[in-house]
Amino acid sequence: MNNHIFFKKIAVFTLVAALSFSCSGGITRKSEQTQATAQQKSEQNIVYGELIVKEQSDYLMIPVGLTDKNQDRLSSYENRSSYYNNIIFYGKKDGQTNILLNKKAIITNFDLLEEKKVGKSSARYWLYQIINSDTNSDQKLDIQDARIGYLSDLSGKNLQQITPNNSQILSWTLVQSTGAIFIKIIKDSDNDQKFTEKDETNFIRVNLDKPVIGSEIISDEVEQKIKSLLVK
């Protein structure tokens, strides 16, 4: 009887010890992961690109990016892609600054647009291609995600989305006679969270006097008619 009680106590002690070790190991691993994440963030450093000066604008632009602190600062900047994470606008006359974006993003391209108007001063805008949403759910922002078009004034203010969510810009053309931008896009039409040759393309029109998300200019009806003529 005493032996039975003795072995029972040993079994209980062993079980408690095993559970304690398991919990301790889980806490340690979680702590290590948290420390690794914090270390990774601390190893990133802000890098400012070269000043962008346009005579047509009263603002200087300073591109902002991130680099690895463990790399040589100069070589890291020279080898990085032309993608940026934000842009600082600095007023040439008043010295006021403002930041383009208020969230994490990747700016893959930006172009100065000049709309020429008869008998009036030209209107100028910045056109950006920006990745700001993890559309393929891989826990990071990269060029595989949706690349959305935005317009702003020359100060970087009044930022306005002009292309649909869940699409990527392929090309664009400013048509002066219409005062509009025509943008070719590809849509994730099969909803597989990827942009491939299987997805549909279209063109949208964005009027510069009242920029909003543009509407597609090739309707479903027109596309079906084309398919009936070309696809057997």
C-alpha atoms as one frame of an Amber mdcrd trajectory, in Angstrom:
protein
   0.000   0.000   0.000   2.810   2.383   0.984   4.687   1.506  -2.205   1.614
   2.341  -4.242   1.330   5.786  -2.621   5.071   6.364  -3.109   4.976   5.587
  -6.860   1.838   7.704  -7.272   3.641  10.700  -5.739   6.604  10.130  -8.045
   4.294  10.077 -11.094   2.565  13.318 -10.045   5.926  15.028  -9.419   7.221
  13.945 -12.850   4.088  15.238 -14.608   4.249  18.614 -12.859   7.941  18.972
 -13.674   7.333  18.127 -17.341   4.515  20.676 -17.639   6.626  23.304 -15.913
   9.518  22.705 -18.306   7.195  22.837 -21.319   5.680  26.174 -20.261   9.103
  27.587 -19.488  10.368  26.528 -22.907   7.363  28.146 -24.598   7.924  31.401
 -22.733  11.632  31.352 -23.609  10.956  30.760 -27.303   8.362  33.541 -27.364
  10.785  35.880 -25.626  13.508  35.007 -28.143  11.170  35.696 -31.075  10.148
  39.063 -29.587  13.784  40.014 -29.048  14.673  38.981 -32.615  11.856  41.114
 -34.044  12.879  44.103 -31.930  16.513  43.662 -32.975  15.535  43.497 -36.644
  13.621  46.765 -36.328  16.463  48.447 -34.464  18.903  47.459 -37.221  16.953
  49.452 -39.822  18.015  53.026 -40.454  16.407  55.966 -42.262  18.110  57.004
 -45.497  17.377  60.267 -47.294  17.682  60.277 -51.072  19.025  63.091 -53.219
  17.052  66.340 -53.362  14.520  66.492 -56.176  14.357  70.034 -57.544  11.806
  71.076 -60.145  11.805  74.674 -61.378   8.050  74.404 -61.965   7.474  73.780
 -58.253   7.908  75.898 -55.122   8.813  72.742 -53.189  11.893  70.589 -52.825
  11.326  66.864 -52.404  13.347  64.558 -50.164  12.704  60.821 -50.702  12.844
  58.706 -47.544  13.780  55.027 -47.335  15.051  52.374 -44.943  18.360  50.526
 -44.984  20.210  47.992 -42.821  22.451  49.522 -40.126  24.864  46.604 -40.495
  25.643  47.589 -44.072  27.876  50.436 -45.138  25.560  53.459 -45.398  26.855
  54.773 -48.728  27.109  51.423 -50.518  23.705  50.405 -49.179  22.121  53.562
 -50.615  23.869  53.191 -53.966  22.778  49.549 -54.324  19.162  49.934 -53.199
  16.317  50.140 -55.696  14.608  53.414 -56.542  11.687  52.542 -54.274  10.979
  54.815 -51.319   8.792  54.690 -48.228   7.797  58.353 -48.018   8.580  61.834
 -49.348   9.238  65.067 -47.450   8.153  68.307 -49.141  10.047  71.490 -48.233
   8.783  74.944 -49.217  11.492  76.919 -51.037  10.053  80.256 -49.866   8.553
  79.661 -46.413  10.668  76.689 -45.229   7.571  74.735 -44.199   7.709  70.943
 -44.424   5.096  68.238 -44.691   5.141  64.468 -45.252   3.302  62.833 -48.134
   2.089  59.631 -46.421   0.786  58.917 -42.916   1.178  55.129 -43.073   3.721
  52.486 -44.022   4.019  52.138 -47.795   6.312  51.706 -50.780   6.440  54.397
 -53.465   7.536  52.640 -56.641   7.338  55.616 -58.990   6.331  59.275 -59.160
   6.015  61.609 -62.140   5.335  65.308 -62.598   2.257  66.010 -64.722   1.622
  69.349 -66.414  -1.824  70.048 -67.788  -1.630  72.901 -70.292  -4.728  75.092
 -70.528  -5.435  77.573 -73.299  -5.352  81.130 -71.960  -4.721  79.899 -68.410
  -1.773  78.927 -66.260  -0.721  75.296 -66.467  -1.932  72.962 -63.711   0.707
  70.657 -62.246   0.355  67.460 -60.221   2.428  64.596 -58.895   1.326  61.129
 -59.991   2.448  58.346 -57.649   2.368  54.569 -57.785   2.068  53.366 -54.190
   1.906  49.971 -52.473   0.203  50.395 -49.094  -1.735  47.175 -48.532  -0.669
  43.524 -48.164  -3.041  42.248 -50.833  -1.440  38.798 -51.182  -1.439  38.180
 -47.395   2.249  37.267 -47.101   2.744  39.576 -44.093   4.840  42.140 -45.983
   4.599  44.910 -48.538   6.388  44.255 -51.827   5.961  44.600 -55.586   3.665
  41.555 -55.677   0.965  43.592 -53.917  -1.507  46.023 -55.469   0.144  49.164
 -56.858  -2.319  52.045 -56.660  -2.272  55.417 -58.430  -2.522  58.656 -56.455
  -2.419  62.349 -57.344  -1.299  65.243 -55.154  -0.599  68.931 -55.630   2.995
  70.140 -55.836   3.202  70.526 -52.051   2.409  66.829 -51.522  -1.007  67.711
 -50.082  -4.531  66.784 -51.220  -3.496  63.195 -51.920  -6.234  61.451 -53.921
  -6.524  57.803 -54.991  -7.284  57.505 -58.709  -7.038  53.787 -59.554  -9.147
  50.953 -58.074  -8.150  48.831 -55.104  -6.681  45.419 -55.891  -5.128  46.519
 -59.179  -1.723  47.515 -60.529  -0.783  50.348 -62.870   0.836  49.154 -66.099
   1.201  52.483 -67.922  -0.378  55.929 -68.244  -0.822  58.714 -70.806  -1.802
  62.354 -70.295  -4.044  63.554 -73.150  -3.887  67.348 -73.138  -6.935  67.873
 -75.353  -9.181  66.066 -72.889  -7.562  67.210 -69.639  -7.465  63.596 -68.527
  -5.054  60.778 -67.743  -5.688  57.396 -69.314  -4.214  54.616 -67.189  -3.801
  50.977 -68.156  -4.354  48.650 -65.192  -4.366  44.946 -64.447  -6.963  43.612
 -61.995  -6.876  40.501 -59.833  -9.917  39.289 -61.729  -9.591  35.641 -60.689
  -9.211  36.614 -56.985  -6.126  34.455 -56.417  -4.267  37.359 -54.734  -1.774
  37.520 -57.605  -1.333  39.645 -60.716  -0.613  37.351 -63.674  -1.259  37.038
 -67.396  -4.524  35.284 -66.497  -5.945  38.497 -65.048  -7.927  41.081 -66.980
  -6.551  44.434 -68.086  -8.456  47.616 -68.831  -8.075  51.372 -69.184  -9.503
  53.983 -66.865  -9.999  57.695 -67.402  -9.236  60.237 -64.673 -10.273  63.851
 -65.243  -7.674  66.190 -63.741 -10.140  68.962 -62.844 -11.963  66.598 -60.455
  -9.688  63.583 -59.800 -11.394  60.513 -58.342 -11.022  56.768 -58.865 -11.451
  56.473 -62.613 -14.044  54.382 -64.392 -13.142  51.647 -66.855 -13.566  52.655
 -70.494 -13.914  49.130 -71.907 -17.277  47.812 -70.729 -18.139  44.150 -70.171
 -20.444  44.348 -73.185 -17.673  45.568 -75.480 -15.259  42.951 -74.162 -17.757
  40.128 -74.718 -18.365  41.334 -78.258 -14.620  41.353 -78.969 -14.288  37.848
 -77.560 -17.124  36.599 -79.737 -15.318  37.946 -82.797 -11.777  36.842 -81.965
 -12.027  33.766 -79.754 -13.312  30.582 -81.333
